């Protein structure tokens, strides 16, 4: 997947197809070139992990490692269900509660004006 996204972000950056990555929503704004750089760094780190995976050993006993994996999975699924039923834990959406949508809307790029 990372190889595909690295190609995709390079294509987007080089041909200026998408101006905002959108990977992290409004929390972290990345330009296409920043997103491509992020993908290249992740790809290099993943290749290092794959090449040296025989040297990776767990610090915990096997049963405790399995318990940590199961608990992490349960916590992630529980948190996912919780945010679906409620608002996000940290809301970076542009339309979050209390946000003034017309004030944050930049319509100058289309040559139009919003009258309130």
N, C-alpha and C positions, 0 to 999 in steps of 0.2 A: 504494500500500500504506500509506503513512504517513497518508493521509487516513482510510482504513478503521480503522487502529489508533488514531488520535486519537479517532475516534468511539467505538470499542470501549472504550478506557480511560476516556473521559468517562462512558459508560454504566455501566461497572463502578464507577467512583468515586461517581457521583451516587446510584445505587441500591444501593450497597454489596454488589455481587454477589460480588466476589472481594476478599479482604483482603490478599493478597500477590501482587505482580506476577509474580514468577518469571522475569522477563526475564534476569536475570543469575545465577540460582540462589542459592546461599548467599553468593556473593562480594559482592553489593550487594543489600541488601533495600530494596525500594521499596514505599511505600504506593500505593494506587490514585491518589491525587491527585498524588503525586510522579511516577508513571509518566505521567499525563496531561500534567503540566507538561513533562516530558522530550519527549513526542511533539509538543506545541505548539511548543517551541523548535526541534526538528528540522524541523518543517513550515515554520516561518518561515525557517530557514537554507536549506532546499531551495528555497523560493520565491525567495529572493535569488539563489541560484546559477542557477536557471532564467532569471530575468529578466536577469541579467548575463552569460549564457554567451557572448555575442559578444565580451566583453572578456577572456575566459579564454584564455590562450595557454600552450602548453607551454614550459618552460624548456629542454628537451632537444630534440635533433634527432629527426625522426620515426622513424628506424631505432632509435635508442637508446630512445625511448619504447616502441616495440613490444617490444624486448628486455626492458625492465623489466617490462612487462605479462606477457610469457610466463614470465619467471623468477618473478614473484610468484605466478602461477597454479600453476606447478610446485611452488613452496615450500608453498603453501596446501594443495594436494592431497596432497603428501607428508606434511605434518604431520598432515592428517586421517587418512590411512592409519596413520601411526605411533601416534596416540592410540587408534585402534580396536584395534590389536594389543597395546597396552600400556595402562598407566594414564594418566589425564590428566596433562599437564605440571604443572599446579597444580590440586590436587584440592579443590574446594569442596563436594563432595557431603556430605550429612549422614551417609552410610553409608561414608565413606572409611575406609581402613585405619587402625586405631588409635582410631576413634571409638567411644564407648560409647553405643550407640543407645538403650537403655532410660533412661539418665541424661539424654539430650537430648530425650526424648519428653515432650511436655506433654499429658497426658491429662486435665487438670483441666477443660478446656472441655467434655468429654463426661461428667464426673461419675464417671469410673472410676479405678481404681488399678491399677498394675502391681506385682505382688509378685515380687521376685527371690529 
